[in-house]
Amino acid sequence: MKPRALQVIDNHFVFEDKSRIPFDNIIWATGFQSNYSWVSIPEAFNDDGKPIHKRGVSAVNGLYFLGLPWQNRRGSALIGGVGEDAKYLLNYFS
């Protein structure tokens, strides 16, 4: 268990306790309200600050999103509907 993630530097998450964890891929899973302010990857977002993706797969190598409204269908942002999108992303890697 780690404290809140503050930012991403190169390929490392930086947490509140200043610890870092390297990563190869990110699967972005939103909560009640989206907040991408700590992600400093301008090419991952449009002019309105929304993720640029196709079914959760972004053009940024290793950056993926999950749980976005209408990611693939109406229920994509709901707990009962996110599973199908998660399966899609899992199969994307296979």
PATOR-554680 format. One record per atom (N, C-alpha, C, O): atom name; x, y, z; residue in three letters. Coordinates in steps of 0.05 Angstrom, whole numbers. Layout:
N
(CA, (X, Y, Z), ALA);
...
% end
This chain:
94
(N, (17, -23, 0), MET);
(CA, (0, 0, 0), MET);
(C, (18, 25, 0), MET);
(O, (37, 27, 16), MET);
(N, (12, 43, -18), LYS);
(CA, (28, 68, -20), LYS);
(C, (10, 92, -14), LYS);
(O, (-14, 90, -17), LYS);
(N, (22, 114, -6), PRO);
(CA, (7, 138, -2), PRO);
(C, (-1, 150, -29), PRO);
(O, (5, 138, -50), PRO);
(N, (-14, 172, -29), ARG);
(CA, (-24, 185, -53), ARG);
(C, (-2, 190, -73), ARG);
(O, (20, 200, -66), ARG);
(N, (-7, 184, -99), ALA);
(CA, (12, 190, -120), ALA);
(C, (11, 220, -126), ALA);
(O, (-11, 231, -129), ALA);
(N, (34, 233, -127), LEU);
(CA, (35, 262, -132), LEU);
(C, (41, 269, -161), LEU);
(O, (29, 288, -172), LEU);
(N, (59, 253, -173), GLN);
(CA, (66, 260, -201), GLN);
(C, (80, 236, -214), GLN);
(O, (86, 216, -201), GLN);
(N, (85, 238, -239), VAL);
(CA, (100, 219, -254), VAL);
(C, (124, 233, -266), VAL);
(O, (121, 254, -279), VAL);
(N, (148, 222, -261), ILE);
(CA, (172, 233, -272), ILE);
(C, (185, 210, -287), ILE);
(O, (191, 189, -277), ILE);
(N, (189, 216, -313), ASP);
(CA, (199, 195, -332), ASP);
(C, (181, 170, -329), ASP);
(O, (158, 172, -334), ASP);
(N, (192, 148, -321), ASN);
(CA, (175, 124, -318), ASN);
(C, (173, 116, -289), ASN);
(O, (174, 92, -282), ASN);
(N, (171, 135, -271), HIS);
(CA, (168, 130, -242), HIS);
(C, (144, 146, -230), HIS);
(O, (141, 169, -236), HIS);
(N, (128, 132, -214), PHE);
(CA, (108, 145, -198), PHE);
(C, (123, 157, -174), PHE);
(O, (140, 144, -162), PHE);
(N, (116, 181, -166), VAL);
(CA, (127, 194, -142), VAL);
(C, (104, 197, -122), VAL);
(O, (83, 209, -129), VAL);
(N, (107, 187, -98), PHE);
(CA, (86, 187, -78), PHE);
(C, (91, 209, -57), PHE);
(O, (113, 220, -55), PHE);
(N, (71, 213, -40), GLU);
(CA, (72, 234, -19), GLU);
(C, (96, 230, -1), GLU);
(O, (108, 249, 9), GLU);
(N, (103, 205, 4), ASP);
(CA, (126, 200, 22), ASP);
(C, (153, 201, 7), ASP);
(O, (174, 194, 18), ASP);
(N, (152, 212, -18), LYS);
(CA, (176, 216, -35), LYS);
(C, (187, 190, -46), LYS);
(O, (207, 190, -61), LYS);
(N, (175, 167, -40), SER);
(CA, (183, 142, -52), SER);
(C, (175, 141, -81), SER);
(O, (157, 155, -90), SER);
(N, (189, 124, -96), ARG);
(CA, (184, 122, -125), ARG);
(C, (182, 93, -132), ARG);
(O, (194, 75, -121), ARG);
(N, (165, 88, -152), ILE);
(CA, (162, 61, -163), ILE);
(C, (163, 63, -194), ILE);
(O, (148, 79, -205), ILE);
(N, (181, 48, -207), PRO);
(CA, (182, 49, -236), PRO);
(C, (158, 33, -248), PRO);
(O, (147, 16, -235), PRO);
(N, (151, 40, -272), PHE);
(CA, (129, 26, -286), PHE);
(C, (135, 25, -316), PHE);
(O, (150, 41, -326), PHE);
(N, (123, 5, -328), ASP);
(CA, (124, 2, -357), ASP);
(C, (98, 11, -371), ASP);
(O, (99, 21, -393), ASP);
(N, (76, 8, -357), ASN);
(CA, (50, 14, -368), ASN);
(C, (33, 27, -346), ASN);
(O, (37, 23, -322), ASN);
(N, (14, 44, -355), ILE);
(CA, (-6, 55, -336), ILE);
(C, (-33, 48, -347), ILE);
(O, (-39, 52, -370), ILE);
(N, (-50, 38, -329), ILE);
(CA, (-78, 35, -336), ILE);
(C, (-92, 55, -318), ILE);
(O, (-93, 51, -293), ILE);
(N, (-104, 75, -330), TRP);
(CA, (-116, 97, -315), TRP);
(C, (-144, 89, -307), TRP);
(O, (-161, 85, -325), TRP);
(N, (-150, 87, -282), ALA);
(CA, (-177, 80, -272), ALA);
(C, (-187, 104, -256), ALA);
(O, (-175, 111, -235), ALA);
(N, (-209, 116, -264), THR);
(CA, (-219, 140, -252), THR);
(C, (-236, 133, -227), THR);
(O, (-245, 111, -224), THR);
(N, (-239, 153, -210), GLY);
(CA, (-256, 150, -187), GLY);
(C, (-282, 166, -191), GLY);
(O, (-293, 166, -214), GLY);
(N, (-292, 178, -171), PHE);
(CA, (-316, 193, -173), PHE);
(C, (-314, 216, -192), PHE);
(O, (-332, 222, -207), PHE);
(N, (-291, 230, -191), GLN);
(CA, (-286, 253, -208), GLN);
(C, (-258, 251, -220), GLN);
(O, (-239, 246, -205), GLN);
(N, (-256, 255, -246), SER);
(CA, (-230, 253, -259), SER);
(C, (-213, 277, -251), SER);
(O, (-222, 300, -250), SER);
(N, (-187, 271, -247), ASN);
(CA, (-167, 293, -241), ASN);
(C, (-141, 283, -253), ASN);
(O, (-127, 266, -242), ASN);
(N, (-133, 295, -275), TYR);
(CA, (-108, 288, -288), TYR);
(C, (-86, 309, -284), TYR);
(O, (-66, 309, -298), TYR);
(N, (-90, 327, -265), SER);
(CA, (-71, 349, -261), SER);
(C, (-43, 340, -255), SER);
(O, (-24, 355, -261), SER);
(N, (-39, 317, -244), TRP);
(CA, (-12, 308, -237), TRP);
(C, (2, 293, -260), TRP);
(O, (25, 285, -257), TRP);
(N, (-13, 288, -282), VAL);
(CA, (-1, 274, -305), VAL);
(C, (9, 295, -325), VAL);
(O, (-6, 309, -338), VAL);
(N, (35, 298, -327), SER);
(CA, (48, 318, -344), SER);
(C, (55, 306, -371), SER);
(O, (79, 304, -378), SER);
(N, (35, 297, -386), ILE);
(CA, (39, 286, -412), ILE);
(C, (19, 300, -431), ILE);
(O, (-2, 289, -436), ILE);
(N, (26, 324, -440), PRO);
(CA, (7, 340, -455), PRO);
(C, (-5, 326, -479), PRO);
(O, (-29, 330, -486), PRO);
(N, (10, 309, -493), GLU);
(CA, (0, 296, -517), GLU);
(C, (-21, 274, -511), GLU);
(O, (-33, 263, -529), GLU);
(N, (-25, 269, -485), ALA);
(CA, (-45, 249, -477), ALA);
(C, (-73, 260, -474), ALA);
(O, (-92, 246, -470), ALA);
(N, (-75, 287, -475), PHE);
(CA, (-101, 300, -470), PHE);
(C, (-108, 321, -492), PHE);
(O, (-90, 332, -504), PHE);
(N, (-134, 324, -496), ASN);
(CA, (-142, 344, -516), ASN);
(C, (-143, 372, -504), ASN);
(O, (-135, 375, -480), ASN);
(N, (-152, 392, -519), ASP);
(CA, (-152, 419, -509), ASP);
(C, (-171, 423, -486), ASP);
(O, (-167, 443, -471), ASP);
(N, (-190, 405, -482), ASP);
(CA, (-208, 407, -459), ASP);
(C, (-198, 392, -435), ASP);
(O, (-212, 391, -414), ASP);
(N, (-175, 380, -437), GLY);
(CA, (-163, 365, -415), GLY);
(C, (-173, 336, -413), GLY);
(O, (-168, 323, -392), GLY);
(N, (-187, 327, -433), LYS);
(CA, (-198, 299, -432), LYS);
(C, (-178, 281, -446), LYS);
(O, (-164, 289, -465), LYS);
(N, (-176, 255, -437), PRO);
(CA, (-157, 236, -449), PRO);
(C, (-163, 231, -478), PRO);
(O, (-186, 229, -487), PRO);
(N, (-142, 229, -494), ILE);
(CA, (-144, 222, -522), ILE);
(C, (-138, 192, -522), ILE);
(O, (-116, 183, -515), ILE);
(N, (-157, 176, -532), HIS);
(CA, (-155, 147, -531), HIS);
(C, (-174, 134, -550), HIS);
(O, (-193, 147, -560), HIS);
(N, (-170, 109, -556), LYS);
(CA, (-188, 92, -570), LYS);
(C, (-192, 67, -554), LYS);
(O, (-175, 50, -552), LYS);
(N, (-216, 65, -542), ARG);
(CA, (-222, 43, -523), ARG);
(C, (-203, 40, -501), ARG);
(O, (-197, 18, -491), ARG);
(N, (-192, 63, -491), GLY);
(CA, (-174, 63, -468), GLY);
(C, (-145, 63, -476), GLY);
(O, (-128, 67, -458), GLY);
(N, (-138, 58, -501), VAL);
(CA, (-111, 57, -510), VAL);
(C, (-103, 84, -520), VAL);
(O, (-114, 94, -540), VAL);
(N, (-83, 97, -507), SER);
(CA, (-75, 124, -516), SER);
(C, (-52, 121, -536), SER);
(O, (-41, 100, -540), SER);
(N, (-46, 143, -550), ALA);
(CA, (-24, 144, -569), ALA);
(C, (3, 145, -554), ALA);
(O, (24, 141, -567), ALA);
(N, (3, 150, -528), VAL);
(CA, (27, 151, -512), VAL);
(C, (35, 122, -504), VAL);
(O, (19, 108, -491), VAL);
(N, (58, 113, -512), ASN);
(CA, (67, 86, -507), ASN);
(C, (65, 80, -477), ASN);
(O, (77, 94, -461), ASN);
(N, (50, 59, -470), GLY);
(CA, (48, 50, -442), GLY);
(C, (26, 64, -426), GLY);
(O, (24, 59, -402), GLY);
(N, (10, 83, -438), LEU);
(CA, (-10, 97, -423), LEU);
(C, (-38, 87, -432), LEU);
(O, (-44, 89, -456), LEU);
(N, (-54, 77, -413), TYR);
(CA, (-80, 66, -418), TYR);
(C, (-100, 78, -398), TYR);
(O, (-92, 86, -376), TYR);
(N, (-125, 79, -406), PHE);
(CA, (-146, 90, -389), PHE);
(C, (-168, 69, -385), PHE);
(O, (-173, 52, -403), PHE);
(N, (-181, 70, -362), LEU);
(CA, (-203, 52, -356), LEU);
(C, (-223, 67, -339), LEU);
(O, (-216, 82, -321), LEU);
(N, (-249, 62, -344), GLY);
(CA, (-270, 74, -328), GLY);
(C, (-279, 101, -338), GLY);
(O, (-292, 116, -323), GLY);
(N, (-273, 108, -363), LEU);
(CA, (-281, 134, -374), LEU);
(C, (-310, 133, -384), LEU);
(O, (-318, 112, -394), LEU);
(N, (-325, 154, -382), PRO);
(CA, (-352, 155, -393), PRO);
(C, (-351, 149, -423), PRO);
(O, (-335, 161, -438), PRO);
(N, (-368, 131, -432), TRP);
(CA, (-370, 124, -460), TRP);
(C, (-343, 115, -472), TRP);
(O, (-337, 119, -495), TRP);
(N, (-326, 102, -455), GLN);
(CA, (-301, 92, -465), GLN);
(C, (-306, 73, -489), GLN);
(O, (-292, 74, -509), GLN);
(N, (-325, 56, -486), ASN);
(CA, (-333, 39, -508), ASN);
(C, (-364, 36, -509), ASN);
(O, (-375, 30, -530), ASN);
(N, (-377, 40, -487), ARG);
(CA, (-406, 38, -485), ARG);
(C, (-416, 55, -462), ARG);
(O, (-401, 66, -447), ARG);
(N, (-442, 56, -460), ARG);
(CA, (-455, 73, -440), ARG);
(C, (-445, 67, -411), ARG);
(O, (-441, 85, -396), ARG);
(N, (-442, 41, -405), GLY);
(CA, (-435, 33, -378), GLY);
(C, (-406, 33, -372), GLY);
(O, (-398, 24, -350), GLY);
(N, (-389, 43, -390), SER);
(CA, (-360, 42, -386), SER);
(C, (-350, 55, -360), SER);
(O, (-330, 46, -349), SER);
(N, (-364, 75, -351), ALA);
(CA, (-355, 90, -327), ALA);
(C, (-368, 78, -301), ALA);
(O, (-363, 89, -279), ALA);
(N, (-384, 57, -304), LEU);
(CA, (-398, 46, -281), LEU);
(C, (-385, 20, -272), LEU);
(O, (-374, 5, -289), LEU);
(N, (-386, 14, -247), ILE);
(CA, (-374, -11, -236), ILE);
(C, (-384, -35, -251), ILE);
(O, (-369, -53, -257), ILE);
(N, (-410, -36, -257), GLY);
(CA, (-422, -59, -271), GLY);
(C, (-414, -61, -300), GLY);
(O, (-418, -82, -312), GLY);
(N, (-403, -39, -312), GLY);
(CA, (-397, -40, -340), GLY);
(C, (-367, -38, -347), GLY);
(O, (-359, -44, -369), GLY);
(N, (-351, -31, -327), VAL);
(CA, (-322, -27, -332), VAL);
(C, (-308, -54, -338), VAL);
(O, (-287, -54, -350), VAL);
(N, (-320, -76, -330), GLY);
(CA, (-307, -102, -333), GLY);
(C, (-301, -109, -362), GLY);
(O, (-280, -120, -368), GLY);
(N, (-320, -103, -380), GLU);
(CA, (-316, -109, -408), GLU);
(C, (-293, -93, -419), GLU);
(O, (-277, -103, -436), GLU);
(N, (-290, -68, -411), ASP);
(CA, (-268, -51, -420), ASP);
(C, (-241, -62, -409), ASP);
(O, (-221, -61, -422), ASP);
(N, (-242, -71, -384), ALA);
(CA, (-218, -82, -371), ALA);
(C, (-209, -107, -386), ALA);
(O, (-186, -111, -391), ALA);
(N, (-229, -124, -394), LYS);
(CA, (-222, -148, -410), LYS);
(C, (-210, -140, -437), LYS);
(O, (-191, -153, -446), LYS);
(N, (-221, -119, -449), TYR);
(CA, (-210, -110, -475), TYR);
(C, (-180, -102, -471), TYR);
(O, (-163, -110, -487), TYR);
(N, (-174, -87, -451), LEU);
(CA, (-147, -78, -446), LEU);
(C, (-129, -102, -439), LEU);
(O, (-106, -103, -449), LEU);
(N, (-139, -120, -424), LEU);
(CA, (-123, -144, -417), LEU);
(C, (-117, -159, -443), LEU);
(O, (-94, -168, -446), LEU);
(N, (-136, -163, -460), ASN);
(CA, (-132, -177, -485), ASN);
(C, (-114, -161, -504), ASN);
(O, (-100, -173, -521), ASN);
(N, (-114, -135, -502), TYR);
(CA, (-97, -118, -518), TYR);
(C, (-67, -125, -514), TYR);
(O, (-51, -123, -533), TYR);
(N, (-61, -133, -490), PHE);
(CA, (-33, -140, -483), PHE);
(C, (-26, -168, -491), PHE);
(O, (-2, -175, -492), PHE);
(N, (-46, -185, -495), SER);
(CA, (-41, -213, -501), SER);
(C, (-34, -218, -530), SER);
(O, (-30, -241, -538), SER);
% end
